[in-house]
Amino acid sequence: MNEKLKEKLKEKISESLSSVLPITAIVLLMSFTVTPMPVGTLILFLLGAFLLIVGMGFFSLGVDMAMLPIGEGIGVEITKTKRIGIALLGCLITGCIVTIAEPDLQVLANQVPAVPNMTLVLVVSAGVGFFLMVALLRILFRIRLSHMLIGFYAVVFLLAVFAPAEFIAVAFDSGGVTTGPITVPFIMALGIGMAMLRSDKDSHDDSFGLVALCSIGPILAVLLLSLFYDISAAEVTPVQIPEILTTQDASLQFAAGLPAYIKEVLVALLPVLLLFLAFQFLTRRFRGNSLARVMVGLAYTYIGLVTFLTGVNVGFMPAGNYIGRLLATSGHEWLLVPLGMLIGYFLVSAEPAVHVLTKQVEEISNGAISAKSLYKALSLGMCCSVGLAMLRLLTGISIFWFLVPGYAIALVMTFFVPRIFTAIAFDSGGVASGPMTATFLLPFAMGACEGLGGNILTDAFGIVAMVAMTPLIAIQILSFVYKRRMQTQAEGGRSLDELAENIIYYEEDF
């Protein structure tokens, strides 16, 4: 590794440290106060946090070097072809391959009873592939994103009315977990590549929105799958909290889990590698140093994902489940709401795909939409979503009472905010609900549900859906702050058109 790469890796690990440290400190503080946990579980959590930091650093570097260039290149080449049928087939194949490779989807599939894992994975990947084709058609024919979102979500909620209650939360959760650390950078770069060949003023706006549409596909696919499976009588396998007596026992837990994640990530990334090799063979897009850089980037992505997933699955999942169960049975179960909100606020910054989104948005907008303001908006959205999810656990209120008005508000707001904010907002919903949500918040909700004696399928599942919903509103509220600042500066003598060319964000306003 040359000096430049070493410096870049140090920078990425430093960013990871600042992202993971707050949630680690909160859990550590809770373990000494309201939720005392066994020393062994705490050791697993701390070791998991260390692996998470290192893994996220390698993964972020790998994404910059490989996943983004590959996705952007495929997007450009797909859009170049004059045969719409071939372009659509390319989108379908690409969407299916990158979704099958998504580790978050495997985590969810392992926790959904009665439905074979591979069946759920294939159905969801087909949904993503189909909607990636829809996203291409939207870019080519310049269809307004808000109109498509309203139409497709109307179909989603219509199907949900007739679906079994046990499938509804799982369906909406699948839409969130599908857009994780592999699919998000790839699909976002794909959108940027598709939009690059257009020179009109709306091309930057249309480079976002692919993740938003691809999040709908899994929801529809799983709702249709509910016609063929009955999970109402199935039992969810509880999270196992290992008994750790010594530090050696803790290290053995990670050593035992590591081979499984080495294999899982290898199987996940292999289709992406084969897709890249086929693309490279057909187009010869990458040559010399750029080709070597992509291959090294794929290696870093692999190392990062293995390390990250080992840390969160072995270290974070047991801790999340234990904390949730202990709070629910402590006699002060109402603490689930404020503590859940606190965890949610800081957890979102530890999601790998969030780093990808904020960086892409900042670069595409030439710094106009800052990463810092997006982080704040996403954190506030995550805070509200976890609080509402915990409230739903305590009261048993149907998830429909949260999702229907939430999505209705988000969709109505699309008519009053700039188009680029609509696309970013709906993209961020899928991005916020990544592996940290699947391996910490979902077990946290399952543990709380077990402690309260609720139905895990209808009450605990759905927290990912809540996490995916609130950013839609939070990011669009951010756009009103942006518009107010623009209007204030315009009143000072500069026109809105001039300001739109060089937007300056003031972080203290949000």
ChimeraX attribute file (.defattr): number of C-alpha atoms within 10 A of each C-alpha:
attribute: neighborCount
match mode: 1-to-1
recipient: residues
	/A:1	7
	/A:2	6
	/A:3	8
	/A:4	9
	/A:5	11
	/A:6	11
	/A:7	11
	/A:8	15
	/A:9	21
	/A:10	16
	/A:11	14
	/A:12	20
	/A:13	22
	/A:14	14
	/A:15	18
	/A:16	24
	/A:17	19
	/A:18	13
	/A:19	21
	/A:20	21
	/A:21	17
	/A:22	17
	/A:23	21
	/A:24	20
	/A:25	12
	/A:26	14
	/A:27	21
	/A:28	17
	/A:29	13
	/A:30	15
	/A:31	17
	/A:32	10
	/A:33	10
	/A:34	15
	/A:35	18
	/A:36	16
	/A:37	17
	/A:38	14
	/A:39	15
	/A:40	18
	/A:41	23
	/A:42	21
	/A:43	18
	/A:44	26
	/A:45	26
	/A:46	19
	/A:47	18
	/A:48	24
	/A:49	22
	/A:50	19
	/A:51	21
	/A:52	29
	/A:53	26
	/A:54	23
	/A:55	27
	/A:56	32
	/A:57	29
	/A:58	26
	/A:59	32
	/A:60	28
	/A:61	24
	/A:62	26
	/A:63	25
	/A:64	18
	/A:65	23
	/A:66	25
	/A:67	29
	/A:68	25
	/A:69	22
	/A:70	26
	/A:71	23
	/A:72	23
	/A:73	22
	/A:74	28
	/A:75	27
	/A:76	20
	/A:77	18
	/A:78	22
	/A:79	22
	/A:80	13
	/A:81	11
	/A:82	9
	/A:83	10
	/A:84	15
	/A:85	11
	/A:86	12
	/A:87	19
	/A:88	21
	/A:89	16
	/A:90	18
	/A:91	26
	/A:92	21
	/A:93	18
	/A:94	25
	/A:95	24
	/A:96	22
	/A:97	24
	/A:98	25
	/A:99	29
	/A:100	27
	/A:101	26
	/A:102	25
	/A:103	27
	/A:104	26
	/A:105	27
	/A:106	20
	/A:107	16
	/A:108	22
	/A:109	19
	/A:110	15
	/A:111	21
	/A:112	20
	/A:113	17
	/A:114	14
	/A:115	18
	/A:116	11
	/A:117	17
	/A:118	13
	/A:119	12
	/A:120	22
	/A:121	24
	/A:122	16
	/A:123	19
	/A:124	28
	/A:125	29
	/A:126	22
	/A:127	25
	/A:128	36
	/A:129	26
	/A:130	22
	/A:131	24
	/A:132	30
	/A:133	23
	/A:134	19
	/A:135	28
	/A:136	24
	/A:137	15
	/A:138	17
	/A:139	24
	/A:140	15
	/A:141	9
	/A:142	12
	/A:143	13
	/A:144	13
	/A:145	24
	/A:146	19
	/A:147	12
	/A:148	15
	/A:149	18
	/A:150	17
	/A:151	10
	/A:152	15
	/A:153	19
	/A:154	13
	/A:155	12
	/A:156	19
	/A:157	18
	/A:158	11
	/A:159	15
	/A:160	22
	/A:161	12
	/A:162	12
	/A:163	18
	/A:164	17
	/A:165	18
	/A:166	20
	/A:167	27
	/A:168	27
	/A:169	26
	/A:170	26
	/A:171	28
	/A:172	28
	/A:173	29
	/A:174	31
	/A:175	30
	/A:176	34
	/A:177	31
	/A:178	37
	/A:179	35
	/A:180	28
	/A:181	28
	/A:182	26
	/A:183	28
	/A:184	30
	/A:185	31
	/A:186	28
	/A:187	28
	/A:188	26
	/A:189	27
	/A:190	32
	/A:191	27
	/A:192	25
	/A:193	24
	/A:194	27
	/A:195	25
	/A:196	18
	/A:197	14
	/A:198	15
	/A:199	9
	/A:200	9
	/A:201	8
	/A:202	14
	/A:203	18
	/A:204	18
	/A:205	21
	/A:206	28
	/A:207	24
	/A:208	33
	/A:209	29
	/A:210	29
	/A:211	30
	/A:212	27
	/A:213	27
	/A:214	31
	/A:215	30
	/A:216	24
	/A:217	26
	/A:218	31
	/A:219	30
	/A:220	25
	/A:221	22
	/A:222	24
	/A:223	24
	/A:224	17
	/A:225	19
	/A:226	20
	/A:227	12
	/A:228	8
	/A:229	12
	/A:230	15
	/A:231	17
	/A:232	14
	/A:233	9
	/A:234	13
	/A:235	14
	/A:236	16
	/A:237	10
	/A:238	13
	/A:239	16
	/A:240	10
	/A:241	15
	/A:242	14
	/A:243	13
	/A:244	19
	/A:245	12
	/A:246	12
	/A:247	13
	/A:248	9
	/A:249	15
	/A:250	23
	/A:251	14
	/A:252	13
	/A:253	18
	/A:254	18
	/A:255	13
	/A:256	13
	/A:257	15
	/A:258	18
	/A:259	12
	/A:260	13
	/A:261	19
	/A:262	18
	/A:263	12
	/A:264	18
	/A:265	20
	/A:266	17
	/A:267	13
	/A:268	21
	/A:269	24
	/A:270	15
	/A:271	18
	/A:272	22
	/A:273	14
	/A:274	12
	/A:275	18
	/A:276	20
	/A:277	13
	/A:278	12
	/A:279	17
	/A:280	17
	/A:281	11
	/A:282	9
	/A:283	12
	/A:284	11
	/A:285	14
	/A:286	17
	/A:287	10
	/A:288	7
	/A:289	9
	/A:290	14
	/A:291	16
	/A:292	14
	/A:293	18
	/A:294	22
	/A:295	17
	/A:296	17
	/A:297	24
	/A:298	23
	/A:299	17
	/A:300	23
	/A:301	29
	/A:302	22
	/A:303	21
	/A:304	26
	/A:305	30
	/A:306	25
	/A:307	25
	/A:308	27
	/A:309	28
	/A:310	26
	/A:311	27
	/A:312	25
	/A:313	22
	/A:314	25
	/A:315	29
	/A:316	28
	/A:317	27
	/A:318	24
	/A:319	30
	/A:320	24
	/A:321	26
	/A:322	25
	/A:323	23
	/A:324	29
	/A:325	24
	/A:326	22
	/A:327	22
	/A:328	24
	/A:329	15
	/A:330	13
	/A:331	9
	/A:332	11
	/A:333	18
	/A:334	14
	/A:335	15
	/A:336	26
	/A:337	20
	/A:338	16
	/A:339	21
	/A:340	24
	/A:341	24
	/A:342	20
	/A:343	22
	/A:344	25
	/A:345	24
	/A:346	24
	/A:347	24
	/A:348	30
	/A:349	25
	/A:350	26
	/A:351	23
	/A:352	30
	/A:353	29
	/A:354	26
	/A:355	23
	/A:356	21
	/A:357	22
	/A:358	19
	/A:359	17
	/A:360	20
	/A:361	21
	/A:362	16
	/A:363	14
	/A:364	15
	/A:365	17
	/A:366	13
	/A:367	16
	/A:368	18
	/A:369	22
	/A:370	19
	/A:371	19
	/A:372	14
	/A:373	19
	/A:374	25
	/A:375	19
	/A:376	20
	/A:377	24
	/A:378	31
	/A:379	25
	/A:380	21
	/A:381	28
	/A:382	31
	/A:383	26
	/A:384	23
	/A:385	26
	/A:386	28
	/A:387	24
	/A:388	21
	/A:389	27
	/A:390	28
	/A:391	17
	/A:392	20
	/A:393	29
	/A:394	19
	/A:395	10
	/A:396	14
	/A:397	14
	/A:398	15
	/A:399	22
	/A:400	15
	/A:401	10
	/A:402	17
	/A:403	18
	/A:404	12
	/A:405	11
	/A:406	16
	/A:407	17
	/A:408	13
	/A:409	13
	/A:410	24
	/A:411	20
	/A:412	12
	/A:413	17
	/A:414	24
	/A:415	12
	/A:416	12
	/A:417	17
	/A:418	16
	/A:419	22
	/A:420	22
	/A:421	22
	/A:422	28
	/A:423	26
	/A:424	26
	/A:425	31
	/A:426	31
	/A:427	26
	/A:428	29
	/A:429	31
	/A:430	33
	/A:431	34
	/A:432	34
	/A:433	32
	/A:434	29
	/A:435	30
	/A:436	26
	/A:437	24
	/A:438	26
	/A:439	24
	/A:440	23
	/A:441	27
	/A:442	25
	/A:443	27
	/A:444	30
	/A:445	29
	/A:446	29
	/A:447	28
	/A:448	30
	/A:449	25
	/A:450	19
	/A:451	18
	/A:452	17
	/A:453	12
	/A:454	17
	/A:455	17
	/A:456	20
	/A:457	24
	/A:458	22
	/A:459	25
	/A:460	27
	/A:461	30
	/A:462	28
	/A:463	32
	/A:464	29
	/A:465	27
	/A:466	28
	/A:467	32
	/A:468	28
	/A:469	28
	/A:470	30
	/A:471	31
	/A:472	31
	/A:473	23
	/A:474	23
	/A:475	27
	/A:476	26
	/A:477	18
	/A:478	21
	/A:479	20
	/A:480	15
	/A:481	15
	/A:482	21
	/A:483	14
	/A:484	12
	/A:485	17
	/A:486	21
	/A:487	15
	/A:488	12
	/A:489	15
	/A:490	15
	/A:491	11
	/A:492	8
	/A:493	8
	/A:494	13
	/A:495	13
	/A:496	16
	/A:497	10
	/A:498	11
	/A:499	14
	/A:500	11
	/A:501	11
	/A:502	12
	/A:503	17
	/A:504	16
	/A:505	18
	/A:506	13
	/A:507	10
	/A:508	6
	/A:509	11
	/A:510	14
